[in-house]
Amino acid sequence: ASMAHRARIDRLLIPFGQRQQGNARAASHELLVHGGFISQSSSGIYSLLPLALRSLGKITNVIRQELNAIGGLECSLPLLLEKGLWQRSNRWDTAGEEMFRVKDRKDVEFCLAPTHEESITDLIQRRTSTYRDLPLYMYQIDRKFRDEFRPRYGLVRCREFIMKDMYTFDTSEKNALATYDTVMQAYERIFSRLGVSVARVEADTGMMGGSLSHEFHIRSSIGEDSLLHCKTCNSAVNVEKEDRKYSVCMQNLLCNLLPAPPTPHLHNLHILSTQKTSELPCLPLTISLGF
């Protein structure tokens, strides 16, 4: 058994000792390159080598188990999306420069999928005929593309990446909110099983739109988001959230979430009230909830 295991290791592509071109600036980036997990193809684009895929497979198995447990149905949507679908949602012109746009030989415009709200909504609209077909909880774990102006930190901020996105369809707003809580709890179980400590915060819905959104953040020395946090109820909000003036805590206390001072760090509400700051940067995860 020992010799067989050694033979398998010998046959793996594990280019130990590589050095990242330029300044990696993130320990995780340097370790992934040096340990033979990833190899840079071009700016913001990486090849995932055998060790990375083995690790990724273990992570996605946990995600699938938890999402399937709440009734999630896995699918795979096209990565090449036609312009007309995005025009129907009025997002073709508002998506900004981060969207990769291409034309085929017939001069038809497409984009490389940055997200799939349009695609999955069109699919469910065409393939369901009655409310009895609902609820549906569709998810995928697949590649996405965003033309980052300044890719950095390795797999944290890149131009081609793997994302888990879930889209739920319910018969009423009440049921949709109940589903929202169910999925939120599933995400928290995923992070718990992976041993990742996260902060759940209210967030701006951003490009995805909608009226309700939460993000999960990891505290990190290379974090770029700023959060406001309430010691009383442990609730938090991303300072990018436009309607961040007030938030009701779990103890039914009204927390006055004032805009943060102009510093790229996380601030505690108690500290803010004394006009002092505490440096605690946060790193956003791509997993988020939103309607």
C-alpha positions in Angstrom: 0.0 0.0 0.0 2.9 2.3 0.9 4.6 1.8 -2.5 1.3 2.2 -4.4 0.7 5.5 -2.6 4.2 6.6 -3.4 3.7 5.8 -7.0 0.5 7.9 -7.2 2.3 10.9 -5.6 5.2 10.5 -8.1 2.7 10.8 -11.0 1.0 13.9 -9.7 1.8 17.3 -11.2 3.0 19.2 -8.1 5.5 21.9 -9.1 6.8 22.7 -5.6 8.9 25.8 -5.1 7.4 28.1 -7.8 7.6 31.8 -7.1 4.8 34.1 -8.0 5.6 36.7 -10.6 5.7 40.1 -9.0 4.5 40.9 -5.5 1.9 38.4 -4.3 0.9 40.6 -1.4 -1.2 37.8 0.2 0.2 34.8 2.1 -2.5 32.6 0.7 -1.5 33.5 -2.9 2.2 32.8 -2.2 1.5 29.5 -0.5 -0.8 28.2 -3.2 1.8 29.0 -5.9 4.8 27.7 -3.9 2.9 24.6 -2.8 2.0 23.6 -6.4 -1.7 24.2 -6.1 -2.1 26.8 -8.8 -0.2 28.3 -11.7 -0.8 31.7 -13.2 -1.8 31.7 -16.9 -2.1 35.5 -17.3 -3.2 38.5 -15.2 -6.0 37.3 -13.0 -6.3 33.9 -14.6 -5.0 30.7 -13.0 -4.7 27.0 -13.8 -6.0 24.8 -11.0 -3.5 21.9 -10.6 -4.3 18.4 -9.2 -3.9 19.4 -5.5 -6.2 22.4 -5.9 -8.9 20.3 -7.6 -8.7 17.7 -4.9 -9.2 20.4 -2.2 -11.9 22.1 -4.2 -13.7 18.8 -4.6 -13.9 18.4 -0.8 -15.2 21.9 -0.3 -17.9 21.6 -3.0 -19.0 18.2 -1.6 -19.8 20.0 1.7 -21.7 22.7 -0.2 -23.7 20.2 -2.2 -24.6 18.2 0.9 -26.0 21.2 2.7 -27.8 22.7 -0.2 -29.3 19.3 -1.3 -30.5 18.8 2.3 -32.8 21.9 2.0 -34.1 20.8 -1.4 -31.5 22.4 -3.7 -31.3 21.2 -7.3 -27.9 21.5 -9.0 -27.8 22.7 -12.6 -25.2 24.1 -15.0 -26.1 27.2 -17.0 -24.3 28.5 -20.2 -21.2 30.6 -19.7 -21.8 32.4 -23.0 -24.9 34.6 -22.7 -26.7 36.5 -25.4 -27.1 40.2 -25.3 -30.9 40.2 -25.8 -31.5 38.4 -22.5 -29.5 41.1 -20.6 -31.3 43.9 -22.5 -34.6 42.6 -21.2 -33.4 43.2 -17.6 -31.8 46.5 -18.6 -28.5 45.4 -17.3 -26.5 45.2 -20.5 -25.8 48.9 -20.4 -25.5 49.2 -16.6 -23.3 46.2 -15.9 -20.2 48.4 -16.4 -16.7 47.6 -17.7 -16.4 44.4 -15.6 -18.5 42.5 -18.1 -16.6 40.6 -20.8 -18.3 41.3 -24.1 -17.7 39.3 -27.3 -19.2 38.8 -30.8 -19.5 35.7 -32.9 -18.8 35.3 -36.6 -22.4 36.5 -37.3 -21.7 39.7 -35.4 -24.1 38.7 -32.6 -23.1 40.1 -29.2 -22.6 37.9 -26.1 -21.1 38.2 -22.7 -19.1 35.8 -20.6 -21.3 35.1 -17.6 -20.6 37.4 -14.6 -23.8 36.1 -12.9 -26.9 34.2 -14.0 -30.1 35.9 -12.7 -31.3 36.5 -16.3 -30.6 33.0 -17.5 -32.2 31.1 -14.6 -35.2 33.4 -14.5 -35.8 32.9 -18.2 -35.3 29.1 -17.9 -37.8 28.8 -15.0 -40.3 31.1 -16.7 -40.3 28.9 -19.9 -40.2 25.5 -18.1 -42.8 26.0 -15.4 -46.5 26.5 -16.1 -48.3 26.6 -12.6 -47.6 27.7 -9.1 -47.7 24.0 -8.2 -44.3 23.7 -9.8 -42.9 25.9 -7.0 -40.9 26.2 -4.8 -37.7 25.6 -6.8 -34.2 26.0 -5.3 -31.7 26.0 -8.2 -27.9 26.3 -7.7 -24.7 25.7 -9.6 -21.0 25.6 -8.9 -19.4 26.9 -12.0 -17.1 29.4 -13.5 -17.8 33.2 -13.8 -15.9 36.0 -15.5 -15.4 39.6 -14.5 -12.9 41.9 -16.1 -11.2 43.1 -13.0 -9.4 46.4 -13.6 -6.6 45.3 -11.1 -6.6 41.6 -10.4 -4.9 40.9 -7.0 -4.4 38.5 -4.1 -4.4 35.4 -6.3 -7.8 33.6 -6.3 -9.4 36.3 -4.1 -9.7 38.9 -6.8 -9.3 37.4 -10.3 -10.9 37.5 -13.7 -12.0 33.9 -14.0 -13.3 32.2 -10.9 -15.5 29.5 -9.5 -18.7 30.6 -7.7 -21.6 28.9 -6.1 -24.8 30.8 -6.9 -28.3 29.8 -5.8 -31.6 31.1 -7.2 -34.9 30.3 -5.4 -38.5 30.7 -6.7 -41.4 30.9 -4.4 -45.2 31.5 -4.6 -45.3 34.5 -2.3 -43.0 37.1 -0.7 -43.7 35.5 2.7 -42.5 32.1 1.5 -39.5 33.8 -0.2 -38.4 35.4 3.1 -38.8 32.0 4.8 -36.6 30.4 2.1 -34.1 33.2 2.6 -33.7 32.3 6.2 -33.4 28.6 5.3 -30.6 29.2 2.8 -28.9 31.6 5.3 -28.8 28.8 7.9 -27.4 26.4 5.3 -24.6 28.8 4.5 -23.8 29.1 8.1 -23.6 25.3 8.4 -21.3 25.2 5.4 -18.9 27.6 7.0 -19.1 25.8 10.3 -18.2 22.5 8.7 -15.3 24.1 6.8 -14.0 25.6 10.0 -14.2 29.1 8.7 -15.0 32.0 11.1 -17.2 34.5 9.3 -19.2 37.7 10.0 -22.7 37.9 8.5 -23.5 41.5 7.6 -26.3 43.5 5.9 -25.1 44.5 2.5 -25.9 46.6 -0.6 -27.6 44.4 -3.2 -25.3 46.0 -5.8 -25.4 44.7 -9.4 -27.8 41.9 -8.5 -30.5 44.3 -7.3 -33.3 43.6 -4.9 -34.3 44.7 -1.4 -32.5 42.3 0.9 -28.9 41.1 1.0 -26.4 39.7 3.4 -22.7 39.0 2.9 -20.3 36.7 4.8 -16.9 38.2 5.5 -13.6 36.8 6.8 -11.4 39.1 8.8 -8.2 39.5 7.0 -5.1 41.8 6.8 -5.8 42.3 3.1 -9.5 43.0 3.5 -11.0 45.9 1.4 -14.5 46.2 2.8 -15.5 48.2 5.9 -18.1 47.1 8.4 -20.1 48.7 11.2 -20.6 46.3 14.1 -23.0 46.6 17.2 -21.6 45.1 20.4 -25.1 45.0 21.9 -26.7 42.6 19.5 -23.7 41.5 17.4 -25.3 42.6 14.2 -23.2 44.3 11.5 -23.6 46.1 8.2 -21.4 46.8 5.2 -20.8 50.6 5.0 -21.5 50.4 1.2 -25.1 49.7 2.1 -26.9 52.9 1.0 -29.8 52.8 3.5 -27.5 52.1 6.5 -28.8 54.8 8.8 -30.6 52.5 11.1 -30.8 48.8 11.9 -33.0 47.0 14.4 -31.0 44.7 16.7 -32.0 41.2 17.7 -32.9 42.7 21.2 -35.3 45.1 19.5 -32.9 48.0 20.2 -32.5 50.6 17.6 -28.8 50.8 16.6 -27.8 54.0 14.9 -25.4 52.9 12.2 -23.5 56.1 11.4 -21.4 56.3 8.3 -17.8 55.2 9.0 -14.8 57.6 9.0 -12.9 57.6 5.7 -10.6 54.7 6.6 -10.5 51.2 5.0 -11.0 49.3 8.2 -13.8 47.7 10.3 -15.1 49.9 13.1 -17.0 49.1 16.3 -20.0 51.3 17.0 -18.9 51.9 20.6 -15.5 52.9 19.4 -17.0 55.2 16.8 -19.0 57.0 19.5 -15.7 58.0 21.1 -14.2 59.0 17.7 -11.6 56.3 17.8 -11.0 53.5 15.3 -9.9 49.9 15.6 -8.1 48.3 12.7 -9.8 45.1 11.7 -10.0 44.7 8.0 -12.4 42.2 6.4 -12.2 40.1 3.3 -15.5 39.6 1.4 -16.5 36.1 0.2 -18.2 35.7 -3.1 -21.0 33.8 -1.4 -23.9 36.2 -0.7 -27.7 36.2 -0.4 -30.0 38.7 -2.2 -33.4 39.2 -3.7 
